[in-house]
Amino acid sequence: AEIAQGRLEAILNFQTMVIELTGMEIANASLLDESTAAAEAMTLLFDVRTREQKKNKITKFFVSEEVLPQTLSVLQTRSIPIGIELVIGNHETFDFSDDFFGALLQYPGKFGQVYDYAEFIAKANQNNIKVGVAADILALVKLVPPGEMGASVVVGTTQRFGIPMGYGGPHAAYFATKEEYKRSMPGRIIGVSQDADGNRALRMALQTREQHIKREKATSNICTAQVLLSVMAGMFAVYHGPKGLQYIADTIHATASTLADALNKLGVYQINTAFFDTILVKADAKKVKASAENKEVNFYYIDENTISISLNETTQLNDINEIIAIFAEALDKDFFKIDELISESNYPTHLIRKSEFLKHEVFNKYHSETSLMRYIKKLERKDLSLNHSMIALGSCTMKLNAAAEMLPLSMPYWNAIHPFAPLNQVEGYTKMLKKLEQQLNKITGFAGTTLQPNSGAQGEYAGLMTIRAYHLSRGDKQRTVCLIPASAHGTNPASAAMAGMTIILT
């Protein structure tokens, strides 16, 4: 990796961006997705329990009911084999029992409410309950960062930094924590060092945590990063800088506030008392859905009377007016047009961020297309990559990304599909995925294939969890030993350990 100094600098930019926006002390080079990052946060907090907690076998982990459903699903899968008991509930009524070692909060919550978690985190820390926060990184431009509230880990996705939704991915997740927990962190970390001549050089740091050295005792089975996506997200921050990100965040919030105000005039009241980009309203979902689908617009229908609407930087005034027209038609009210955004901030003053971020020169220098292109070219000249020669590195996730595969990244009809879009709107994706599954079935000789694992290590884990589930389904609870060759890749024993297996090297 050290032969790619330009790429390492781009990843270091990503790490710096994450550290400053979250208010934490150290960040890794990215993870596979937000849900996996949250599961890794849970594992880290389990690993750094106090000696007393380990002695007393404290295994309960609190998960706020505001956590995203896909994240909760991954937490449930990952917790069982390693002996963690998940307790899901309302963070406002949590009792801070000494039966818990950690907690996970969502900031803002899954329906858009911005909560003040400072008191919760303070009480948790007083009771030796370390707190992880899954945070919207763009919201952190305007909101007090979790690090300033005392959080131990902050995770999330950087999809909002210039990466298309792509029907759910790929996106670079981020993972940030305190310096004291750095040896329990998952994934790659890029550090600043010196070469043999004393010149500044970047390198992979703290590798003794990782699978190729620690094997089954590694902090995680993840030995990779979403490098392309983290480079793209980092360059988004380099190009826009702190002022540009503030402008984007302010515009999104103003758009959401304008929509909330307009719907209020129609008699549709906002439930969220403080929000960044998502409004939650009470209305007849059936009528609104019928009107919306006629105009080819999707909302999130939580139940028959509750609707959630999330906005982003692509949402324009004409989109707001279309939403107003949908609700006016559904509720048999008169339509009125909005001509400008309202500028008032919706969040409480004590939750507004006051600390500076992205202070490094790299985030304040390249704010034109030409200067950014020259900076990227400068980094490219420091790399040995496929446009120079073959690379003497390789693994299951380091193969050539052909131009034909990269091109769809910029095609809106391919990359703009929301992961929760109704199935009748994603027939092309469904056909493609099913065809790929059938091809893999034929190649491997198996009856079924899952495309969900986001890396080779995740594929290993999914396979081992399938084997585990098979034995449990037959009542063979005692069959927990996994034989692994001593020559195997380090992720093999690390994945087996995560699946709760006893490892015997052969």
N, C-alpha and C positions, 0 to 999 in steps of 0.2 A: 504493500500500500504506500510505503514512504516514497516510492518512485513517482507518485502522482501528487506532487506538492501543490499544484493548482487546485485540484479537486479537494485536497485536505483543507486548503484555505477557505474554499467555498463552504465546506462543512463546518469549519470553525466559526464562520460568520453565522451559520444557522444556530450553532450552540450558543453563541454570544447573544443573538436575538432572543432565544428562549430564556436564557438566564435573566436578561434585563426586563423582559415583559412579565415574567412570572414572579420576579423578586426573589429568586432562589440563588444558590451559590455555585451549582454545577449542573450541567446538562449533558446528555449523551448525543450521539450523532444521528439520532432518530430511531423510531421503532416502526413496527409494521402497520399499526392502526390504533385508534384511541382505545378500543375495548381491550386489546392485548396489553397496551400500556397500563391501563387501570389494573389488570390482573397482575402485571409485573410490580406495580406499586403495592398491591396487597401482599405479594410474596416478599418484597423488600421489608415491609413493616413487620411481617411475621419473623423474618430473619433477624431484625434488629431489636426484638423484644428484650426487655431487661432480664438479667440473670434470674431474678425472682419470678418473673412471668414464665420463663422457660421451665424453671423448677416446679412451678405449680401447674404446668400444662395449660396455660391460658391460651385458648384457641378461637375465641369468638371475635368476629369482625363485623362491625356495623356498616350497613349500606343504606344510605338515604333513599327513600322511595322516589326522590327526584332524579335519581341516576337514570341515564338513557337505557331503554330496554335491551338494546344489543349489548351494551356493556354489562348489564346485570346477567345476561345469559352466559357470557364468557366467564364472569366471576363464578357463577354456579358450577360451570364445568371444571374450572381450574381448582376450586377450593376443596372439593371432595377427596381426591386422591392424596392430597398432602395434609389432610386432617384439620382443615379450617372450617369452622361453623359460621355460615353467614346468617346474620340477623337483619332483616329488612324492616325499616320503620320510618317514622317521622322524626327528623333531627330536632324539631322543636320540643319533643317530649322525651328525648333520649335521657336515660338516668345516669350515664357515666359510671356504670358498675365496673368494679375491678375484675369482672369476668372477661372484659374486652381488652384486646391489645391494639386495635386500630379501627379507623373509620374512613369511609369514602363519601365525599359530598360532590354535588354537581353545581357549577357556577358559570352562568345562571342555571336555574333548574330546567328540567326537561320540557316544561311548558312555557319557559321564558321568564319566570319570576326571578328577579335579582334579590337574593337573600344576603343579609349581613351575617357572615359566619364567624366574625371576630370573637364573640362571646363563647360560641360553641367550641372553637379551637382552643381558646384560653382554658376553659374548664377541662377539656379533654387532655391537654398537656399537663395540667395540674394532677390528673389522675393516671398519668403514664399511658394515655391512649393517644397514639400518634395518628395524625390526620393526613389523608391524601385528598387532593381536590382535582377533579376533572374540570378543566376550565376552557372556555371559548377564548382562544388567544387574541382574536380581534377585539373582543369585549374588554380584555385587559389593557387595551390602549386607553380606555376611559374609566375603568373601574379599579378600585384598590386591589393590587395583586395579592394572591393567596400567601406569598412569602412574607408580606408585611403583616399578615394576620397570624403568622406563626405556623403555617402548614409545614409538614415534613416532606411531602412529595406533591408535585403538581404535574399533571399529565393532560394530554388533549391531542387534537389533530391540527395540522397546519393547512388543511384544505382551503381555508378561507384566504390564504396568501397566494392567490393567483393560480390555484390548481382546480381544474374542472371536476365536477362531481363524478362523472364517469360511471354512473350506476353503482356507486359505492366505493370506488377506488381505482387505482391505488393512490393513497395519500400518505404523507410522512407524518407519523405521530411524533409528539415530543415527550420527553421525560426529564424532569428537573428535580433536584433534591438538595439536601444540605451536604456540605463538605464532609461532615463526619460519617456519612453513609456511603461515601464514594466506592468503597470496596464491596458493597452489596448491590451496586447498580447493575442493571442488565445492559447488554448491547455494547457497541463500540463507543469509545471516547477519544476524541482528537485532542492532543496536548501539544504545547509549545516546548521545544527542546533545542539542542545545539548539535550541529554535525561535527565531524572530526576536525574541521578547521575553525570551530568556534562560531560559525554562522548560525543564524536563526533557522531552525528546521522544525517542521511539523511531523508528528508521528502518532501512531496508535498508542494510547496510554493505558496503564493499569491492566495489562493483559492477563495478569495472574488471576483475575476474577473469572476468566473465560474458559470455555469448554476444552480447548486444545491443551490446557494445562491442568485445570481442576477436574475435568471430566464430570463424573456424577455429583461432585461437590460444587459445581459451578453455580453462580448466582442465577443463571437462566440458561435455557437451551438456545436462545437467540444469538447467533454469531454474525448477524448481518445488520444492515440498515437500509432504509428506503432512500438510497443516495441520490438518485435522479430527482426524486420529489423534494427531498430536503434542500438540494441545490436550487431548485426552482423557487421554493418558498423563501429561501434565504435571499435570492436575487430580487424577489418581490420587495423584501424589506430594504435591501440595498438601494433599489431604484426609487421607492417612495420615501424612504427615510421617516423620521418621527413625525414631521409635519404632514407628510402625505398620508400616513396611516391615520393620523388624527382627523384629517379631512374626510377620509373614507368612513371611519367610524362615526363621525358626527353626522354625515349625510345619511347613513343607514338608520341611525337613531331618529333623526328628524323625519325620515320617510315613515318609520313605524309610528312615531308620535302623531304625524299628520293623518295616517290611516285610522289610528285609534280615535282621534278627535272627530273625524268625519263619520265613522260608524256610530259614535256616541250621539251625534246629531240625528241619526236614523233610529235611535232608541236601542242600539246594540251596544251594551256596556262592556268595557274592558275589565277583566277580572284581575289581571296583574297590577299590583300597586306600584311596582317599579320594574322596568324592563329595558333591554338593550335593543333587540331587533325582532322580538316575537310577541305577538299579542294573543290573548286568550279571551274569547267572547262567548256569550250565551245567545244562541239563536236556533231556529228550527233547522237542524242539519240536513234533513231530507229535502226541504225546499231549497236551501242554499246550494246543496250538491247538484240538484237538477238544473238550477240556473247556471252554476259554475261549469258543469260539464258541457252545456250548450255552447259555452264560450271557450271551451278547451282549457279550463283552469282547474288546477288541483289544490285543495286545502287538506288539512289534517283533521278528520272528523273523529274526535275522541269518543264521543257518545252521541246519542240522538239530539242532545241540546248544547253540546260544547264543541267549539271549533278553534283550532290553533292556526295562526298564519305567521310564517317566518319570512323575513325580507333580507335581501343582501345588496351588494353594491351594484348589481345589474338592474335592480328595481327602479323604474322611472315613474314620473308623474302620470304618464298615460296608463301604467299598470295599476296605480292607486285608483285612478278614475274608473278603470274596468272593474276593480273589486267593489267599489262603491256602487256601480251599476248592477252588479250581481246581487248584492244584498238588498238594494232598493227594489229590484224586480221580485226577489224571493219574499220580501216582506210587504210588497204592494205599497211602497213609499215613493215619493218623488225623487228623481235623480238630481243631484247637483254636482257641478264640476269644481275640482280643486285646481287652482292656478299656481300656487307656490307652497313650499314646505314651511311648516312652523319650526321655530328654532329653539323653543324652550327645552331644557334638559328634564328628563322624567325621573332620573334616579336621585335619591337623597344626597345632600351635599357631603355627608360623612363617608359616602361610598365612592365619591369621585376621586380618581387618581390624582395625586399631587407630585409624585416622584417622577423624575425624568427617565427616559429610556432611549436606547439606540444612540448613545453619546459618542461611540467610536467613530473615527474619521470615515471608515468605509461606508457607514450609513448616512453620511452627510456630504458626499462628494460626487456621486455618480447619478445625477438626477435628470439626465437627458439620454435619449436613445443612443446617441453617438458615444457618449462617455461610458455608458454601461456596456455597450458592445466592445469597446476598447479594453475595458476592465476584464470582461469575460475572455477575450482573446489573450490578454496578458496571462491569465490563469492557465489557459489552454497550453501556452508555450512552456509552462512548468511541468506539464504532464507527459507521461508516456501512455498513449492510448491507442485505440484501434485504428485511428487515422495516421499513426506512425508505423506501427508494427503489431505483431501478435503480442499478447500480454502473458507473461509467465506466471499467471495466477489462474485459478479456476475452481469453481465449486458448483453446487446445484443451482445457485442463484447468481452466478457471474458469467452468464452466456451473452452472446451478441444480441443486442436489441436491433433488429433490422429496421431500415428506414420505413418499410411497409407497415411495421408494427408501431413505429413512433408517429407516423403521419396522422392517424386518427385522433391523437391527443388534441389536435387543434381543430377538429371537425365538430361543430356544435351539435349536429344531429347524432353524433356518436358519443360525445363527451358530456353533454348537458342533461343527461337522463338522471333524475333523482332516484336514489336507491329504494324509496318507498312508493315509486310510481305504480299505479294499478297494473296488473299483469296484462290486461288487454291493450295497454299502451307500450308494452315492451316485447312485442312478438318477435321482432328481429333479434334482440338480445337472447331471448329464450331459445329460439331456433339455433343460434350460433353456439350457445352453451351446451345444449343437448347434443348437437352434432359433435362437439369436442369431447364430451363425455363418452359418446358411442365410439369415437375413434380410439380413445384411451382404453376403453373396455376391450376393444379388439386387439390393440397392441399388447396389453398386459395379460389378457386372458381372464380377466376378472368379470364379475357380474355387474358391478356398479362402481362408479367413480365419483368422488366429491372434488369440486374445484375450489372449495373454500379456503384451504390452507394457503397462506400468503408467503410462505417460504418453505425450503426443504425441511428445516427444523420443525415447522408447524405441521408439515405433512407427516413426519415421523411421529410427532405427538398424537395426531389424529389417528394414525394407524395403531399405535400402542393403546390408546383409549378404546378403540374398537375391539382389540383383542381382550382388553380388560372387561369390557361390557359383555363380550361373548362368554367368558368364563363365569361371570356373575350370573348371567341368564341361565346357566346350567347348574347353578348352585355350587360351583367349584371355587369358593372364596379363598381356599388355601393356595391356589395356583397364582402366585405373585412373583415367582423368580423369573428373571429375564437373563438369558445367556447372551453375552456380547463379546465378540473377539477383541483381544487386546489391541489389535491394529485398527479398530473402528474409529471413524470420525468422532471427535469429542461430543458432538451433539447427541450421538446415540445414547450414551449413558446418562447425559443430562436430561434428555427427553424421558427416558425410562424412570428416572428418579421423580420427575414431575408427575408421571402417571402412577406414582405410589408403588413402584415395583422394587424388589430386592435384586440387586445387580451382582452377577457373578461373571468375572472376566475369564475368558478362555484362551 
